């Protein structure tokens, strides 16, 4: 996996940061050994929920499937455990 290599260690800390990012299918498809949606799958595997930014700002925290075409702005966050 060639994206975000510097984030592997920081994602092990107990309090995960809020991440705002753009997912662009054509850019991910051009990565070496990567597929469209890999960044989202990686963040989810590290305990993040990912929601498009506009629904997030309205308080809608329903997580859609991984975006595998097109582009969107996302917020990745760790849900509070109850």
mmCIF file of the N, C-alpha and C atoms, coordinates in Angstrom:
data_MODEL
# 
_entry.id   MODEL 
# 
loop_
_atom_site.group_PDB 
_atom_site.id 
_atom_site.type_symbol 
_atom_site.label_atom_id 
_atom_site.label_alt_id 
_atom_site.label_comp_id 
_atom_site.label_asym_id 
_atom_site.label_entity_id 
_atom_site.label_seq_id 
_atom_site.pdbx_PDB_ins_code 
_atom_site.Cartn_x 
_atom_site.Cartn_y 
_atom_site.Cartn_z 
_atom_site.occupancy 
_atom_site.B_iso_or_equiv 
_atom_site.pdbx_formal_charge 
_atom_site.auth_seq_id 
_atom_site.auth_comp_id 
_atom_site.auth_asym_id 
_atom_site.auth_atom_id 
_atom_site.pdbx_PDB_model_num 
ATOM 1   N N  . UNK A 1 1  ? 0.857   -1.163 0.000   1.00 0.00 ? 1  UNK A N  1 
ATOM 2   C CA . UNK A 1 1  ? 0.000   0.000  0.000   1.00 0.00 ? 1  UNK A CA 1 
ATOM 3   C C  . UNK A 1 1  ? 0.905   1.228  0.000   1.00 0.00 ? 1  UNK A C  1 
ATOM 4   N N  . UNK A 1 2  ? 0.679   2.155  -0.909  1.00 0.00 ? 2  UNK A N  1 
ATOM 5   C CA . UNK A 1 2  ? 1.601   3.274  -1.050  1.00 0.00 ? 2  UNK A CA 1 
ATOM 6   C C  . UNK A 1 2  ? 1.069   4.592  -0.522  1.00 0.00 ? 2  UNK A C  1 
ATOM 7   N N  . UNK A 1 3  ? -0.176  4.671  -0.077  1.00 0.00 ? 3  UNK A N  1 
ATOM 8   C CA . UNK A 1 3  ? -0.719  5.936  0.385   1.00 0.00 ? 3  UNK A CA 1 
ATOM 9   C C  . UNK A 1 3  ? -0.603  6.039  1.900   1.00 0.00 ? 3  UNK A C  1 
ATOM 10  N N  . UNK A 1 4  ? -0.522  7.228  2.395   1.00 0.00 ? 4  UNK A N  1 
ATOM 11  C CA . UNK A 1 4  ? -0.531  7.534  3.818   1.00 0.00 ? 4  UNK A CA 1 
ATOM 12  C C  . UNK A 1 4  ? 0.426   6.704  4.674   1.00 0.00 ? 4  UNK A C  1 
ATOM 13  N N  . UNK A 1 5  ? 1.626   6.385  4.228   1.00 0.00 ? 5  UNK A N  1 
ATOM 14  C CA . UNK A 1 5  ? 2.484   5.523  5.045   1.00 0.00 ? 5  UNK A CA 1 
ATOM 15  C C  . UNK A 1 5  ? 2.858   6.150  6.382   1.00 0.00 ? 5  UNK A C  1 
ATOM 16  N N  . UNK A 1 6  ? 2.885   7.488  6.450   1.00 0.00 ? 6  UNK A N  1 
ATOM 17  C CA . UNK A 1 6  ? 3.270   8.170  7.675   1.00 0.00 ? 6  UNK A CA 1 
ATOM 18  C C  . UNK A 1 6  ? 2.180   8.131  8.732   1.00 0.00 ? 6  UNK A C  1 
ATOM 19  N N  . UNK A 1 7  ? 0.978   7.669  8.388   1.00 0.00 ? 7  UNK A N  1 
ATOM 20  C CA . UNK A 1 7  ? -0.116  7.677  9.359   1.00 0.00 ? 7  UNK A CA 1 
ATOM 21  C C  . UNK A 1 7  ? -0.254  6.374  10.111  1.00 0.00 ? 7  UNK A C  1 
ATOM 22  N N  . UNK A 1 8  ? 0.470   5.354  9.747   1.00 0.00 ? 8  UNK A N  1 
ATOM 23  C CA . UNK A 1 8  ? 0.282   4.053  10.392  1.00 0.00 ? 8  UNK A CA 1 
ATOM 24  C C  . UNK A 1 8  ? 0.577   4.131  11.882  1.00 0.00 ? 8  UNK A C  1 
ATOM 25  N N  . UNK A 1 9  ? 1.674   4.710  12.292  1.00 0.00 ? 9  UNK A N  1 
ATOM 26  C CA . UNK A 1 9  ? 1.994   4.800  13.714  1.00 0.00 ? 9  UNK A CA 1 
ATOM 27  C C  . UNK A 1 9  ? 1.030   5.727  14.470  1.00 0.00 ? 9  UNK A C  1 
ATOM 28  N N  . UNK A 1 10 ? 0.774   6.963  14.006  1.00 0.00 ? 10 UNK A N  1 
ATOM 29  C CA . UNK A 1 10 ? -0.133  7.829  14.765  1.00 0.00 ? 10 UNK A CA 1 
ATOM 30  C C  . UNK A 1 10 ? -1.534  7.249  14.948  1.00 0.00 ? 10 UNK A C  1 
ATOM 31  N N  . UNK A 1 11 ? -2.001  6.381  14.056  1.00 0.00 ? 11 UNK A N  1 
ATOM 32  C CA . UNK A 1 11 ? -3.343  5.828  14.210  1.00 0.00 ? 11 UNK A CA 1 
ATOM 33  C C  . UNK A 1 11 ? -3.422  4.803  15.332  1.00 0.00 ? 11 UNK A C  1 
ATOM 34  N N  . UNK A 1 12 ? -2.311  4.493  15.950  1.00 0.00 ? 12 UNK A N  1 
ATOM 35  C CA . UNK A 1 12 ? -2.312  3.568  17.089  1.00 0.00 ? 12 UNK A CA 1 
ATOM 36  C C  . UNK A 1 12 ? -2.553  4.287  18.412  1.00 0.00 ? 12 UNK A C  1 
ATOM 37  N N  . UNK A 1 13 ? -2.580  5.609  18.413  1.00 0.00 ? 13 UNK A N  1 
ATOM 38  C CA . UNK A 1 13 ? -2.792  6.343  19.656  1.00 0.00 ? 13 UNK A CA 1 
ATOM 39  C C  . UNK A 1 13 ? -4.244  6.198  20.103  1.00 0.00 ? 13 UNK A C  1 
ATOM 40  N N  . UNK A 1 14 ? -4.527  6.287  21.418  1.00 0.00 ? 14 UNK A N  1 
ATOM 41  C CA . UNK A 1 14 ? -5.883  6.046  21.918  1.00 0.00 ? 14 UNK A CA 1 
ATOM 42  C C  . UNK A 1 14 ? -6.924  7.036  21.394  1.00 0.00 ? 14 UNK A C  1 
ATOM 43  N N  . UNK A 1 15 ? -6.577  8.298  21.266  1.00 0.00 ? 15 UNK A N  1 
ATOM 44  C CA . UNK A 1 15 ? -7.541  9.303  20.815  1.00 0.00 ? 15 UNK A CA 1 
ATOM 45  C C  . UNK A 1 15 ? -7.215  9.671  19.375  1.00 0.00 ? 15 UNK A C  1 
ATOM 46  N N  . UNK A 1 16 ? -8.016  9.149  18.450  1.00 0.00 ? 16 UNK A N  1 
ATOM 47  C CA . UNK A 1 16 ? -7.741  9.362  17.031  1.00 0.00 ? 16 UNK A CA 1 
ATOM 48  C C  . UNK A 1 16 ? -8.204  10.749 16.595  1.00 0.00 ? 16 UNK A C  1 
ATOM 49  N N  . UNK A 1 17 ? -7.443  11.398 15.723  1.00 0.00 ? 17 UNK A N  1 
ATOM 50  C CA . UNK A 1 17 ? -7.818  12.733 15.246  1.00 0.00 ? 17 UNK A CA 1 
ATOM 51  C C  . UNK A 1 17 ? -8.950  12.677 14.217  1.00 0.00 ? 17 UNK A C  1 
ATOM 52  N N  . UNK A 1 18 ? -9.639  13.800 14.058  1.00 0.00 ? 18 UNK A N  1 
ATOM 53  C CA . UNK A 1 18 ? -10.623 13.970 12.996  1.00 0.00 ? 18 UNK A CA 1 
ATOM 54  C C  . UNK A 1 18 ? -9.839  14.219 11.707  1.00 0.00 ? 18 UNK A C  1 
ATOM 55  N N  . UNK A 1 19 ? -10.211 13.533 10.624  1.00 0.00 ? 19 UNK A N  1 
ATOM 56  C CA . UNK A 1 19 ? -9.511  13.681 9.346   1.00 0.00 ? 19 UNK A CA 1 
ATOM 57  C C  . UNK A 1 19 ? -10.503 14.170 8.297   1.00 0.00 ? 19 UNK A C  1 
ATOM 58  N N  . UNK A 1 20 ? -10.160 15.214 7.604   1.00 0.00 ? 20 UNK A N  1 
ATOM 59  C CA . UNK A 1 20 ? -10.979 15.729 6.499   1.00 0.00 ? 20 UNK A CA 1 
ATOM 60  C C  . UNK A 1 20 ? -10.160 15.507 5.231   1.00 0.00 ? 20 UNK A C  1 
ATOM 61  N N  . UNK A 1 21 ? -10.763 14.824 4.247   1.00 0.00 ? 21 UNK A N  1 
ATOM 62  C CA . UNK A 1 21 ? -10.004 14.511 3.034   1.00 0.00 ? 21 UNK A CA 1 
ATOM 63  C C  . UNK A 1 21 ? -10.922 14.424 1.823   1.00 0.00 ? 21 UNK A C  1 
ATOM 64  N N  . UNK A 1 22 ? -10.310 14.527 0.661   1.00 0.00 ? 22 UNK A N  1 
ATOM 65  C CA . UNK A 1 22 ? -11.012 14.376 -0.604  1.00 0.00 ? 22 UNK A CA 1 
ATOM 66  C C  . UNK A 1 22 ? -10.642 13.025 -1.194  1.00 0.00 ? 22 UNK A C  1 
ATOM 67  N N  . UNK A 1 23 ? -11.633 12.283 -1.613  1.00 0.00 ? 23 UNK A N  1 
ATOM 68  C CA . UNK A 1 23 ? -11.393 11.021 -2.301  1.00 0.00 ? 23 UNK A CA 1 
ATOM 69  C C  . UNK A 1 23 ? -11.675 11.252 -3.775  1.00 0.00 ? 23 UNK A C  1 
ATOM 70  N N  . UNK A 1 24 ? -10.666 11.029 -4.588  1.00 0.00 ? 24 UNK A N  1 
ATOM 71  C CA . UNK A 1 24 ? -10.782 11.215 -6.030  1.00 0.00 ? 24 UNK A CA 1 
ATOM 72  C C  . UNK A 1 24 ? -10.377 9.920  -6.709  1.00 0.00 ? 24 UNK A C  1 
ATOM 73  N N  . UNK A 1 25 ? -11.341 9.275  -7.340  1.00 0.00 ? 25 UNK A N  1 
ATOM 74  C CA . UNK A 1 25 ? -11.116 7.968  -7.941  1.00 0.00 ? 25 UNK A CA 1 
ATOM 75  C C  . UNK A 1 25 ? -9.957  7.915  -8.909  1.00 0.00 ? 25 UNK A C  1 
ATOM 76  N N  . UNK A 1 26 ? -9.857  8.878  -9.813  1.00 0.00 ? 26 UNK A N  1 
ATOM 77  C CA . UNK A 1 26 ? -8.798  8.812  -10.821 1.00 0.00 ? 26 UNK A CA 1 
ATOM 78  C C  . UNK A 1 26 ? -7.415  8.921  -10.177 1.00 0.00 ? 26 UNK A C  1 
ATOM 79  N N  . UNK A 1 27 ? -7.301  9.698  -9.084  1.00 0.00 ? 27 UNK A N  1 
ATOM 80  C CA . UNK A 1 27 ? -5.991  9.852  -8.439  1.00 0.00 ? 27 UNK A CA 1 
ATOM 81  C C  . UNK A 1 27 ? -5.585  8.558  -7.732  1.00 0.00 ? 27 UNK A C  1 
ATOM 82  N N  . UNK A 1 28 ? -6.529  7.936  -7.030  1.00 0.00 ? 28 UNK A N  1 
ATOM 83  C CA . UNK A 1 28 ? -6.209  6.676  -6.356  1.00 0.00 ? 28 UNK A CA 1 
ATOM 84  C C  . UNK A 1 28 ? -5.890  5.578  -7.372  1.00 0.00 ? 28 UNK A C  1 
ATOM 85  N N  . UNK A 1 29 ? -6.595  5.583  -8.487  1.00 0.00 ? 29 UNK A N  1 
ATOM 86  C CA . UNK A 1 29 ? -6.365  4.555  -9.511  1.00 0.00 ? 29 UNK A CA 1 
ATOM 87  C C  . UNK A 1 29 ? -4.964  4.656  -10.101 1.00 0.00 ? 29 UNK A C  1 
ATOM 88  N N  . UNK A 1 30 ? -4.360  5.831  -10.041 1.00 0.00 ? 30 UNK A N  1 
ATOM 89  C CA . UNK A 1 30 ? -3.021  6.007  -10.605 1.00 0.00 ? 30 UNK A CA 1 
ATOM 90  C C  . UNK A 1 30 ? -1.916  5.625  -9.631  1.00 0.00 ? 30 UNK A C  1 
ATOM 91  N N  . UNK A 1 31 ? -2.252  5.325  -8.386  1.00 0.00 ? 31 UNK A N  1 
ATOM 92  C CA . UNK A 1 31 ? -1.242  4.948  -7.394  1.00 0.00 ? 31 UNK A CA 1 
ATOM 93  C C  . UNK A 1 31 ? -0.657  3.574  -7.703  1.00 0.00 ? 31 UNK A C  1 
ATOM 94  N N  . UNK A 1 32 ? 0.541   3.359  -7.232  1.00 0.00 ? 32 UNK A N  1 
ATOM 95  C CA . UNK A 1 32 ? 1.195   2.066  -7.420  1.00 0.00 ? 32 UNK A CA 1 
ATOM 96  C C  . UNK A 1 32 ? 0.591   1.076  -6.429  1.00 0.00 ? 32 UNK A C  1 
ATOM 97  N N  . UNK A 1 33 ? 0.161   -0.075 -6.927  1.00 0.00 ? 33 UNK A N  1 
ATOM 98  C CA . UNK A 1 33 ? -0.440  -1.119 -6.087  1.00 0.00 ? 33 UNK A CA 1 
ATOM 99  C C  . UNK A 1 33 ? -1.625  -0.635 -5.277  1.00 0.00 ? 33 UNK A C  1 
ATOM 100 N N  . UNK A 1 34 ? -2.430  0.268  -5.822  1.00 0.00 ? 34 UNK A N  1 
ATOM 101 C CA . UNK A 1 34 ? -3.614  0.721  -5.091  1.00 0.00 ? 34 UNK A CA 1 
ATOM 102 C C  . UNK A 1 34 ? -4.840  0.664  -5.989  1.00 0.00 ? 34 UNK A C  1 
ATOM 103 N N  . UNK A 1 35 ? -5.982  0.557  -5.341  1.00 0.00 ? 35 UNK A N  1 
ATOM 104 C CA . UNK A 1 35 ? -7.262  0.558  -6.043  1.00 0.00 ? 35 UNK A CA 1 
ATOM 105 C C  . UNK A 1 35 ? -8.081  1.735  -5.533  1.00 0.00 ? 35 UNK A C  1 
ATOM 106 N N  . UNK A 1 36 ? -9.039  2.136  -6.320  1.00 0.00 ? 36 UNK A N  1 
ATOM 107 C CA . UNK A 1 36 ? -9.933  3.211  -5.910  1.00 0.00 ? 36 UNK A CA 1 
ATOM 108 C C  . UNK A 1 36 ? -10.661 2.763  -4.644  1.00 0.00 ? 36 UNK A C  1 
ATOM 109 N N  . UNK A 1 37 ? -10.654 3.612  -3.621  1.00 0.00 ? 37 UNK A N  1 
ATOM 110 C CA . UNK A 1 37 ? -11.314 3.303  -2.354  1.00 0.00 ? 37 UNK A CA 1 
ATOM 111 C C  . UNK A 1 37 ? -10.372 2.756  -1.293  1.00 0.00 ? 37 UNK A C  1 
ATOM 112 N N  . UNK A 1 38 ? -9.097  2.516  -1.637  1.00 0.00 ? 38 UNK A N  1 
ATOM 113 C CA . UNK A 1 38 ? -8.158  1.959  -0.667  1.00 0.00 ? 38 UNK A CA 1 
ATOM 114 C C  . UNK A 1 38 ? -7.960  2.871  0.546   1.00 0.00 ? 38 UNK A C  1 
ATOM 115 N N  . UNK A 1 39 ? -7.898  4.171  0.350   1.00 0.00 ? 39 UNK A N  1 
ATOM 116 C CA . UNK A 1 39 ? -7.705  5.084  1.486   1.00 0.00 ? 39 UNK A CA 1 
ATOM 117 C C  . UNK A 1 39 ? -8.874  4.971  2.466   1.00 0.00 ? 39 UNK A C  1 
ATOM 118 N N  . UNK A 1 40 ? -10.094 4.883  1.930   1.00 0.00 ? 40 UNK A N  1 
ATOM 119 C CA . UNK A 1 40 ? -11.268 4.737  2.808   1.00 0.00 ? 40 UNK A CA 1 
ATOM 120 C C  . UNK A 1 40 ? -11.236 3.393  3.536   1.00 0.00 ? 40 UNK A C  1 
ATOM 121 N N  . UNK A 1 41 ? -10.907 2.344  2.816   1.00 0.00 ? 41 UNK A N  1 
ATOM 122 C CA . UNK A 1 41 ? -10.828 1.026  3.451   1.00 0.00 ? 41 UNK A CA 1 
ATOM 123 C C  . UNK A 1 41 ? -9.750  0.999  4.541   1.00 0.00 ? 41 UNK A C  1 
ATOM 124 N N  . UNK A 1 42 ? -8.615  1.644  4.282   1.00 0.00 ? 42 UNK A N  1 
ATOM 125 C CA . UNK A 1 42 ? -7.541  1.707  5.261   1.00 0.00 ? 42 UNK A CA 1 
ATOM 126 C C  . UNK A 1 42 ? -8.009  2.410  6.539   1.00 0.00 ? 42 UNK A C  1 
ATOM 127 N N  . UNK A 1 43 ? -8.634  3.571  6.383   1.00 0.00 ? 43 UNK A N  1 
ATOM 128 C CA . UNK A 1 43 ? -9.098  4.305  7.564   1.00 0.00 ? 43 UNK A CA 1 
ATOM 129 C C  . UNK A 1 43 ? -10.149 3.515  8.340   1.00 0.00 ? 43 UNK A C  1 
ATOM 130 N N  . UNK A 1 44 ? -11.056 2.857  7.637   1.00 0.00 ? 44 UNK A N  1 
ATOM 131 C CA . UNK A 1 44 ? -12.063 2.036  8.320   1.00 0.00 ? 44 UNK A CA 1 
ATOM 132 C C  . UNK A 1 44 ? -11.399 0.892  9.080   1.00 0.00 ? 44 UNK A C  1 
ATOM 133 N N  . UNK A 1 45 ? -10.361 0.315  8.509   1.00 0.00 ? 45 UNK A N  1 
ATOM 134 C CA . UNK A 1 45 ? -9.663  -0.785 9.193   1.00 0.00 ? 45 UNK A CA 1 
ATOM 135 C C  . UNK A 1 45 ? -8.958  -0.303 10.461  1.00 0.00 ? 45 UNK A C  1 
ATOM 136 N N  . UNK A 1 46 ? -8.715  0.997  10.588  1.00 0.00 ? 46 UNK A N  1 
ATOM 137 C CA . UNK A 1 46 ? -8.074  1.574  11.764  1.00 0.00 ? 46 UNK A CA 1 
ATOM 138 C C  . UNK A 1 46 ? -9.084  2.144  12.758  1.00 0.00 ? 46 UNK A C  1 
ATOM 139 N N  . UNK A 1 47 ? -10.372 1.835  12.555  1.00 0.00 ? 47 UNK A N  1 
ATOM 140 C CA . UNK A 1 47 ? -11.389 2.235  13.520  1.00 0.00 ? 47 UNK A CA 1 
ATOM 141 C C  . UNK A 1 47 ? -12.129 3.519  13.215  1.00 0.00 ? 47 UNK A C  1 
ATOM 142 N N  . UNK A 1 48 ? -11.972 4.050  12.022  1.00 0.00 ? 48 UNK A N  1 
ATOM 143 C CA . UNK A 1 48 ? -12.654 5.286  11.652  1.00 0.00 ? 48 UNK A CA 1 
ATOM 144 C C  . UNK A 1 48 ? -13.991 5.005  10.964  1.00 0.00 ? 48 UNK A C  1 
ATOM 145 N N  . UNK A 1 49 ? -14.956 5.888  11.188  1.00 0.00 ? 49 UNK A N  1 
ATOM 146 C CA . UNK A 1 49 ? -16.174 5.950  10.379  1.00 0.00 ? 49 UNK A CA 1 
ATOM 147 C C  . UNK A 1 49 ? -15.952 7.076  9.385   1.00 0.00 ? 49 UNK A C  1 
ATOM 148 N N  . UNK A 1 50 ? -16.482 6.909  8.180   1.00 0.00 ? 50 UNK A N  1 
ATOM 149 C CA . UNK A 1 50 ? -16.266 7.903  7.124   1.00 0.00 ? 50 UNK A CA 1 
ATOM 150 C C  . UNK A 1 50 ? -17.618 8.334  6.574   1.00 0.00 ? 50 UNK A C  1 
ATOM 151 N N  . UNK A 1 51 ? -17.840 9.653  6.572   1.00 0.00 ? 51 UNK A N  1 
ATOM 152 C CA . UNK A 1 51 ? -19.114 10.228 6.130   1.00 0.00 ? 51 UNK A CA 1 
ATOM 153 C C  . UNK A 1 51 ? -18.802 11.405 5.203   1.00 0.00 ? 51 UNK A C  1 
ATOM 154 N N  . UNK A 1 52 ? -19.572 11.574 4.115   1.00 0.00 ? 52 UNK A N  1 
ATOM 155 C CA . UNK A 1 52 ? -19.382 12.774 3.286   1.00 0.00 ? 52 UNK A CA 1 
ATOM 156 C C  . UNK A 1 52 ? -19.520 14.032 4.156   1.00 0.00 ? 52 UNK A C  1 
ATOM 157 N N  . UNK A 1 53 ? -18.772 15.060 3.831   1.00 0.00 ? 53 UNK A N  1 
ATOM 158 C CA . UNK A 1 53 ? -18.675 16.228 4.704   1.00 0.00 ? 53 UNK A CA 1 
ATOM 159 C C  . UNK A 1 53 ? -20.022 16.953 4.896   1.00 0.00 ? 53 UNK A C  1 
ATOM 160 N N  . UNK A 1 54 ? -20.827 17.115 3.842   1.00 0.00 ? 54 UNK A N  1 
ATOM 161 C CA . UNK A 1 54 ? -22.086 17.847 4.012   1.00 0.00 ? 54 UNK A CA 1 
ATOM 162 C C  . UNK A 1 54 ? -23.055 17.137 4.954   1.00 0.00 ? 54 UNK A C  1 
ATOM 163 N N  . UNK A 1 55 ? -23.299 15.827 4.805   1.00 0.00 ? 55 UNK A N  1 
ATOM 164 C CA . UNK A 1 55 ? -24.139 15.144 5.798   1.00 0.00 ? 55 UNK A CA 1 
ATOM 165 C C  . UNK A 1 55 ? -23.540 15.213 7.208   1.00 0.00 ? 55 UNK A C  1 
ATOM 166 N N  . UNK A 1 56 ? -22.222 15.118 7.328   1.00 0.00 ? 56 UNK A N  1 
ATOM 167 C CA . UNK A 1 56 ? -21.566 15.201 8.635   1.00 0.00 ? 56 UNK A CA 1 
ATOM 168 C C  . UNK A 1 56 ? -21.890 16.538 9.303   1.00 0.00 ? 56 UNK A C  1 
ATOM 169 N N  . UNK A 1 57 ? -21.809 17.623 8.537   1.00 0.00 ? 57 UNK A N  1 
ATOM 170 C CA . UNK A 1 57 ? -22.081 18.957 9.085   1.00 0.00 ? 57 UNK A CA 1 
ATOM 171 C C  . UNK A 1 57 ? -23.542 19.110 9.501   1.00 0.00 ? 57 UNK A C  1 
ATOM 172 N N  . UNK A 1 58 ? -24.438 18.328 8.891   1.00 0.00 ? 58 UNK A N  1 
ATOM 173 C CA . UNK A 1 58 ? -25.866 18.344 9.266   1.00 0.00 ? 58 UNK A CA 1 
ATOM 174 C C  . UNK A 1 58 ? -26.167 17.369 10.402  1.00 0.00 ? 58 UNK A C  1 
ATOM 175 N N  . UNK A 1 59 ? -25.154 16.615 10.834  1.00 0.00 ? 59 UNK A N  1 
ATOM 176 C CA . UNK A 1 59 ? -25.347 15.681 11.928  1.00 0.00 ? 59 UNK A CA 1 
ATOM 177 C C  . UNK A 1 59 ? -25.752 14.280 11.501  1.00 0.00 ? 59 UNK A C  1 
ATOM 178 N N  . UNK A 1 60 ? -25.739 14.008 10.186  1.00 0.00 ? 60 UNK A N  1 
ATOM 179 C CA . UNK A 1 60 ? -26.068 12.671 9.685   1.00 0.00 ? 60 UNK A CA 1 
ATOM 180 C C  . UNK A 1 60 ? -24.787 11.845 9.659   1.00 0.00 ? 60 UNK A C  1 
ATOM 181 N N  . UNK A 1 61 ? -24.710 10.841 10.531  1.00 0.00 ? 61 UNK A N  1 
ATOM 182 C CA . UNK A 1 61 ? -23.471 10.077 10.658  1.00 0.00 ? 61 UNK A CA 1 
ATOM 183 C C  . UNK A 1 61 ? -23.581 8.680  10.069  1.00 0.00 ? 61 UNK A C  1 
ATOM 184 N N  . UNK A 1 62 ? -24.546 8.483  9.166   1.00 0.00 ? 62 UNK A N  1 
ATOM 185 C CA . UNK A 1 62 ? -24.698 7.181  8.503   1.00 0.00 ? 62 UNK A CA 1 
ATOM 186 C C  . UNK A 1 62 ? -23.560 7.001  7.502   1.00 0.00 ? 62 UNK A C  1 
ATOM 187 N N  . UNK A 1 63 ? -22.875 5.891  7.622   1.00 0.00 ? 63 UNK A N  1 
ATOM 188 C CA . UNK A 1 63 ? -21.700 5.636  6.793   1.00 0.00 ? 63 UNK A CA 1 
ATOM 189 C C  . UNK A 1 63 ? -22.107 4.970  5.477   1.00 0.00 ? 63 UNK A C  1 
ATOM 190 N N  . UNK A 1 64 ? -21.812 5.619  4.330   1.00 0.00 ? 64 UNK A N  1 
ATOM 191 C CA . UNK A 1 64 ? -22.133 5.018  3.033   1.00 0.00 ? 64 UNK A CA 1 
ATOM 192 C C  . UNK A 1 64 ? -21.091 3.964  2.650   1.00 0.00 ? 64 UNK A C  1 
ATOM 193 N N  . UNK A 1 65 ? -21.378 3.182  1.617   1.00 0.00 ? 65 UNK A N  1 
ATOM 194 C CA . UNK A 1 65 ? -20.352 2.239  1.128   1.00 0.00 ? 65 UNK A CA 1 
ATOM 195 C C  . UNK A 1 65 ? -19.116 3.011  0.647   1.00 0.00 ? 65 UNK A C  1 
ATOM 196 N N  . UNK A 1 66 ? -18.028 2.313  0.510   1.00 0.00 ? 66 UNK A N  1 
ATOM 197 C CA . UNK A 1 66 ? -16.785 2.920  0.007   1.00 0.00 ? 66 UNK A CA 1 
ATOM 198 C C  . UNK A 1 66 ? -17.036 3.488  -1.387  1.00 0.00 ? 66 UNK A C  1 
ATOM 199 N N  . UNK A 1 67 ? -16.624 4.734  -1.588  1.00 0.00 ? 67 UNK A N  1 
ATOM 200 C CA . UNK A 1 67 ? -16.753 5.387  -2.893  1.00 0.00 ? 67 UNK A CA 1 
ATOM 201 C C  . UNK A 1 67 ? -15.686 4.810  -3.821  1.00 0.00 ? 67 UNK A C  1 
ATOM 202 N N  . UNK A 1 68 ? -16.123 4.198  -4.926  1.00 0.00 ? 68 UNK A N  1 
ATOM 203 C CA . UNK A 1 68 ? -15.167 3.571  -5.843  1.00 0.00 ? 68 UNK A CA 1 
ATOM 204 C C  . UNK A 1 68 ? -15.147 4.230  -7.218  1.00 0.00 ? 68 UNK A C  1 
ATOM 205 N N  . UNK A 1 69 ? -15.835 5.350  -7.358  1.00 0.00 ? 69 UNK A N  1 
ATOM 206 C CA . UNK A 1 69 ? -15.765 6.130  -8.594  1.00 0.00 ? 69 UNK A CA 1 
ATOM 207 C C  . UNK A 1 69 ? -16.174 7.559  -8.265  1.00 0.00 ? 69 UNK A C  1 
ATOM 208 N N  . UNK A 1 70 ? -15.730 8.478  -9.094  1.00 0.00 ? 70 UNK A N  1 
ATOM 209 C CA . UNK A 1 70 ? -16.055 9.876  -8.859  1.00 0.00 ? 70 UNK A CA 1 
ATOM 210 C C  . UNK A 1 70 ? -15.202 10.468 -7.745  1.00 0.00 ? 70 UNK A C  1 
ATOM 211 N N  . UNK A 1 71 ? -15.747 11.492 -7.104  1.00 0.00 ? 71 UNK A N  1 
ATOM 212 C CA . UNK A 1 71 ? -15.004 12.128 -6.017  1.00 0.00 ? 71 UNK A CA 1 
ATOM 213 C C  . UNK A 1 71 ? -15.975 12.700 -4.988  1.00 0.00 ? 71 UNK A C  1 
ATOM 214 N N  . UNK A 1 72 ? -15.464 12.880 -3.779  1.00 0.00 ? 72 UNK A N  1 
ATOM 215 C CA . UNK A 1 72 ? -16.260 13.461 -2.703  1.00 0.00 ? 72 UNK A CA 1 
ATOM 216 C C  . UNK A 1 72 ? -15.328 13.918 -1.592  1.00 0.00 ? 72 UNK A C  1 
ATOM 217 N N  . UNK A 1 73 ? -15.806 14.852 -0.788  1.00 0.00 ? 73 UNK A N  1 
ATOM 218 C CA . UNK A 1 73 ? -15.082 15.293 0.400   1.00 0.00 ? 73 UNK A CA 1 
ATOM 219 C C  . UNK A 1 73 ? -15.650 14.531 1.591   1.00 0.00 ? 73 UNK A C  1 
ATOM 220 N N  . UNK A 1 74 ? -14.773 14.023 2.453   1.00 0.00 ? 74 UNK A N  1 
ATOM 221 C CA . UNK A 1 74 ? -15.193 13.184 3.573   1.00 0.00 ? 74 UNK A CA 1 
ATOM 222 C C  . UNK A 1 74 ? -14.640 13.679 4.899   1.00 0.00 ? 74 UNK A C  1 
ATOM 223 N N  . UNK A 1 75 ? -15.318 13.263 5.965   1.00 0.00 ? 75 UNK A N  1 
ATOM 224 C CA . UNK A 1 75 ? -14.818 13.416 7.321   1.00 0.00 ? 75 UNK A CA 1 
ATOM 225 C C  . UNK A 1 75 ? -14.670 12.010 7.874   1.00 0.00 ? 75 UNK A C  1 
ATOM 226 N N  . UNK A 1 76 ? -13.495 11.706 8.403   1.00 0.00 ? 76 UNK A N  1 
ATOM 227 C CA . UNK A 1 76 ? -13.256 10.414 9.051   1.00 0.00 ? 76 UNK A CA 1 
ATOM 228 C C  . UNK A 1 76 ? -13.112 10.689 10.540  1.00 0.00 ? 76 UNK A C  1 
ATOM 229 N N  . UNK A 1 77 ? -13.834 9.936  11.356  1.00 0.00 ? 77 UNK A N  1 
ATOM 230 C CA . UNK A 1 77 ? -13.841 10.173 12.800  1.00 0.00 ? 77 UNK A CA 1 
ATOM 231 C C  . UNK A 1 77 ? -13.999 8.851  13.535  1.00 0.00 ? 77 UNK A C  1 
ATOM 232 N N  . UNK A 1 78 ? -13.603 8.859  14.776  1.00 0.00 ? 78 UNK A N  1 
ATOM 233 C CA . UNK A 1 78 ? -13.764 7.675  15.624  1.00 0.00 ? 78 UNK A CA 1 
ATOM 234 C C  . UNK A 1 78 ? -15.029 7.867  16.437  1.00 0.00 ? 78 UNK A C  1 
ATOM 235 N N  . UNK A 1 79 ? -15.939 6.920  16.320  1.00 0.00 ? 79 UNK A N  1 
ATOM 236 C CA . UNK A 1 79 ? -17.170 7.009  17.117  1.00 0.00 ? 79 UNK A CA 1 
ATOM 237 C C  . UNK A 1 79 ? -16.852 6.806  18.588  1.00 0.00 ? 79 UNK A C  1 
ATOM 238 N N  . UNK A 1 80 ? -17.558 7.569  19.436  1.00 0.00 ? 80 UNK A N  1 
ATOM 239 C CA . UNK A 1 80 ? -17.386 7.417  20.887  1.00 0.00 ? 80 UNK A CA 1 
ATOM 240 C C  . UNK A 1 80 ? -17.978 6.102  21.331  1.00 0.00 ? 80 UNK A C  1 
ATOM 241 N N  . UNK A 1 81 ? -17.241 5.331  22.125  1.00 0.00 ? 81 UNK A N  1 
ATOM 242 C CA . UNK A 1 81 ? -17.805 4.082  22.635  1.00 0.00 ? 81 UNK A CA 1 
ATOM 243 C C  . UNK A 1 81 ? -18.717 4.395  23.815  1.00 0.00 ? 81 UNK A C  1 
ATOM 244 N N  . UNK A 1 82 ? -19.799 3.627  23.903  1.00 0.00 ? 82 UNK A N  1 
ATOM 245 C CA . UNK A 1 82 ? -20.733 3.881  24.994  1.00 0.00 ? 82 UNK A CA 1 
ATOM 246 C C  . UNK A 1 82 ? -20.534 2.914  26.113  1.00 0.00 ? 82 UNK A C  1 
# 
